[in-house]
Amino acid sequence: MSETCVREMRVPALTSEGRAATIEHLVNTPLKAEGFEIVRVILSGERRPKLQIMVERADGRAVSIDDCAQASRLVSAVLDVEDPLSGPYVLEVSSPGIDRPLTRLGDFKSFAGFEARGELRVPLAGRRRFRGRLLGVDHDRIRLETEREEIELSFDDIQKAKLVLTDDLIAASQDRP
């Protein structure tokens, strides 16, 4: 089987790790069925855990307060049945916001032309942090134009990334329905 075929068959990575990944797996299918996509799941805190789930609409429209409430009710119902967290916790369902995190390979493609910053798991040419204009994606490599040069980053090497709030990004978000 060619390398290209293997890439196409690869299951998309979860946006979270550890127990948050377990929760993401539990709520992903029901959220998709209601027209939502998970941007990120974070579980933080020890004594009273906080579960933060960022969602966006699959149709590309802006997430409303009603959308967050709907997603929250859905997630609550699934978590009540599956019970992956013992004891009380705080559930927060939100939109990713304008300067959203970039957690999926497709995010780097969708937001090509906008500025992003982030951090690598391992240094590249002695640097872990990066910032520049997204140029797009080639297979699993993100192309980025920095102040000095054009670079390519492996998606798997990116620890975290997000869009930078710029006038261009604000203008683009205002054009969105």
Disulfide bonds with the S-S distance in Angstrom:
none
